[in-house]
């Protein structure tokens, strides 16, 4: 596990979310397991144990393993794991590990019987007709939003609006034929997600005001909703250090 040392910028980003009550300290420390980069074997052992527990209990989980450097605040290399078979790529993932100081993994429940979605809530202060954009995926990593196309193998939805208090315009609903989720049901779930986010409005706007006062003109908040619980799990700007050095 982690000994006392300088915290990576990525961890400081999470601490900023705690400061604005967008995620709790307990949730953060429960959901992210941190290891020194030279202790990757312990991470792998713990990950195998959790995968076995999943198999024994019949549950489904998505694990995301990240390589973390002290000064890199985003776009960290990651490995998505849902079964022991996915760990065959672990050794290759660790190549070049000397550039990193830590290795982390986090877990998200994706059982078919649980409402489990993740997404990005993006704000563009100078694009008033479409200043708020939400993109969401079902039972997978929000990183997959970056590779979405009409041939994507995962459910996806997108909506936008001009400002707080306005109705959303649902721009896209996509579900691969292999999953056979009725479009009407998917849109209903998406609109429910928008309501969860709306309940976080006061806290989100406080964080956005903090960012805008420091010259940030666009910001993206990453979130997940499991069952009925919403958490803001990350944020990104073109200059994260502006917000971390205050």
C-alpha positions in Angstrom: 0.0 0.0 0.0 0.9 3.7 0.0 3.5 5.2 2.5 3.7 8.9 3.3 5.0 10.8 0.4 4.2 13.6 -2.1 0.7 13.2 -3.4 0.2 12.9 -7.2 -1.7 15.6 -9.0 -4.5 13.1 -9.8 -5.1 12.5 -6.1 -5.1 16.2 -5.4 -7.9 16.5 -8.0 -10.0 14.1 -6.0 -9.3 16.0 -2.8 -10.7 19.1 -4.6 -13.9 17.2 -5.2 -14.1 16.4 -1.5 -13.6 20.1 -0.7 -16.8 20.9 -2.7 -18.8 18.0 -1.3 -19.0 16.3 -4.7 -17.7 13.0 -3.3 -17.0 11.9 0.3 -13.7 11.0 1.8 -15.0 7.6 2.9 -16.2 6.8 -0.6 -13.0 7.9 -2.3 -10.8 5.8 0.0 -13.2 2.8 -0.3 -13.4 2.9 -4.0 -9.7 3.6 -5.0 -7.0 1.1 -3.9 -3.6 2.7 -4.1 -0.2 0.9 -4.3 3.4 1.9 -4.9 4.4 1.1 -8.4 7.0 -1.4 -7.2 4.2 -3.2 -5.3 2.1 -4.0 -8.4 2.1 -7.7 -7.3 0.0 -6.8 -4.3 -2.5 -4.9 -6.5 -2.7 -7.9 -8.8 -3.3 -10.2 -5.9 -6.0 -8.0 -4.5 -7.7 -7.7 -7.9 -7.7 -11.5 -8.3 -9.3 -11.9 -4.9 -12.1 -9.4 -5.8 -12.7 -11.2 -9.1 -13.0 -14.5 -7.3 -15.4 -12.9 -4.8 -17.5 -11.6 -7.8 -17.6 -15.1 -9.3 -18.6 -16.7 -6.0 -21.4 -14.2 -5.3 -22.6 -14.0 -8.9 -22.1 -10.3 -9.1 -20.6 -8.3 -12.0 -18.0 -5.6 -11.6 -15.8 -3.3 -13.7 -12.3 -2.7 -12.4 -10.1 0.0 -13.9 -6.4 -0.1 -13.2 -4.5 3.2 -13.6 -0.8 4.0 -13.8 -0.2 7.3 -11.9 2.7 9.8 -12.1 3.3 12.6 -9.7 2.8 15.4 -12.2 0.2 14.0 -14.7 -3.3 15.1 -13.8 -5.3 13.3 -16.6 -5.2 10.9 -19.5 -3.5 8.2 -17.3 -2.9 4.8 -18.9 -5.7 2.5 -17.8 -6.6 -1.2 -18.1 -10.3 -2.3 -17.9 -10.8 -5.6 -16.2 -14.1 -7.6 -15.9 -12.8 -11.1 -15.7 -9.5 -13.0 -14.9 -9.0 -13.3 -18.7 -8.5 -9.6 -18.9 -5.4 -9.9 -16.6 -3.5 -11.6 -19.4 -2.7 -8.0 -20.5 -1.4 -6.9 -17.1 2.3 -7.5 -17.7 2.2 -5.6 -21.0 0.3 -2.8 -19.3 3.2 -2.4 -16.8 5.9 -1.9 -19.4 7.5 1.5 -18.9 6.3 1.5 -15.3 9.4 3.4 -14.2 7.8 6.6 -15.4 5.0 6.2 -12.8 5.0 6.4 -9.0 1.8 4.5 -8.2 -0.7 2.0 -9.5 -4.4 2.2 -8.5 -7.6 0.2 -9.2 -11.2 1.1 -8.5 -14.4 -1.0 -8.7 -17.9 -0.2 -10.0 -20.8 -2.6 -9.8 -22.3 -3.4 -13.2 -24.7 -6.2 -12.2 -27.6 -6.4 -14.7 -30.1 -5.9 -11.9 -28.5 -2.7 -10.7 -28.8 0.7 -12.3 -25.2 1.5 -13.2 -24.2 4.3 -15.5 -21.3 6.7 -15.9 -20.8 9.9 -17.9 -19.4 13.4 -18.5 -21.1 16.7 -17.7 -19.3 19.3 -19.8 -19.6 23.1 -19.4 -18.6 25.6 -22.1 -18.9 29.2 -20.8 -18.6 30.8 -24.2 -20.9 28.6 -26.2 -24.3 29.8 -24.9 -26.6 27.9 -27.3 -25.1 24.6 -26.1 -23.2 25.5 -22.9 -24.0 22.2 -21.1 -23.5 18.8 -22.6 -24.1 15.4 -20.9 -22.8 12.2 -22.4 -23.6 8.9 -20.7 -22.8 5.2 -21.1 -24.3 2.1 -19.4 -22.3 -0.5 -17.4 -18.9 0.5 -18.7 -16.1 3.1 -18.3 -16.8 6.8 -19.1 -13.5 6.7 -21.0 -15.3 4.9 -23.8 -17.2 8.1 -24.5 -14.1 9.3 -26.3 -14.3 6.4 -28.8 -18.1 6.5 -29.4 -19.4 5.9 -32.9 -22.7 4.6 -34.3 -21.1 1.1 -34.4 -20.3 1.2 -30.6 -21.0 -2.0 -28.7 -22.2 -0.1 -25.6 -25.3 2.0 -24.9 -24.8 5.7 -25.1 -26.9 8.9 -24.8 -26.2 12.6 -25.2 -28.2 15.7 -24.3 -27.5 19.5 -24.2 -29.0 22.7 -23.0 -28.1 26.4 -22.9 -28.1 27.0 -19.2 -29.3 25.9 -15.8 -33.1 25.7 -15.5 -33.6 25.0 -19.2 -35.0 21.7 -20.6 -32.5 19.3 -22.1 -32.5 18.5 -25.7 -31.8 14.7 -26.1 -29.6 14.6 -29.2 -28.7 10.9 -29.3 -29.8 7.5 -28.0 -27.7 4.5 -29.1 -28.0 0.9 -28.1 -26.4 -2.0 -30.0 -28.7 -4.6 -31.3 -27.0 -7.3 -29.2 -28.4 -5.7 -26.0 -32.0 -5.2 -27.1 -32.8 -2.4 -24.7 -35.9 -0.6 -25.9 -35.0 3.0 -26.8 -37.9 4.2 -24.7 -36.5 2.5 -21.6 -33.0 3.8 -22.3 -34.3 7.4 -22.7 -36.3 7.0 -19.5 -33.2 5.9 -17.6 -31.2 8.8 -19.1 -33.7 11.4 -18.0 -33.6 9.9 -14.5 -29.9 10.3 -14.5 -30.3 14.0 -15.5 -32.6 14.4 -12.5 -29.9 13.0 -10.2 -27.4 15.5 -11.6 -29.9 18.3 -11.2 -30.1 17.5 -7.4 -26.3 18.2 -7.3 -26.8 21.6 -8.9 -25.9 23.8 -5.9 -22.6 21.9 -5.3 -21.7 21.7 -9.0 -22.3 25.4 -9.5 -20.1 26.3 -6.5 -17.2 24.3 -8.0 -17.9 25.8 -11.5 -17.7 29.4 -10.0 -14.4 28.5 -8.3 -13.1 27.4 -11.7 -14.4 30.3 -13.7 -12.9 32.9 -11.3 -9.5 31.3 -12.1 -9.9 31.8 -15.8 -11.2 28.4 -16.8 -13.7 28.6 -19.7 -14.6 25.0 -20.0 -14.7 22.0 -17.6 -15.9 18.4 -17.7 -17.1 16.6 -14.6 -17.1 12.8 -14.7 -19.8 11.0 -12.7 -21.2 7.6 -12.0 -24.6 6.5 -10.6 -24.9 3.1 -9.0 -28.4 2.2 -7.9 -29.6 5.7 -6.7 -26.2 7.0 -5.5 -24.5 9.7 -7.6 -20.9 10.6 -7.3 -18.7 13.1 -9.2 -15.6 11.0 -9.6 -13.2 13.3 -11.7 -12.9 16.6 -13.5 -10.8 17.9 -16.4 -9.9 21.3 -17.8 -7.2 22.5 -20.3 -5.2 23.6 -17.3 -5.9 21.7 -14.1 -3.0 23.2 -12.3 -4.8 26.6 -12.2 -7.3 25.0 -9.8 -4.9 22.8 -7.9 -2.5 25.6 -6.9 -5.1 27.5 -4.9 
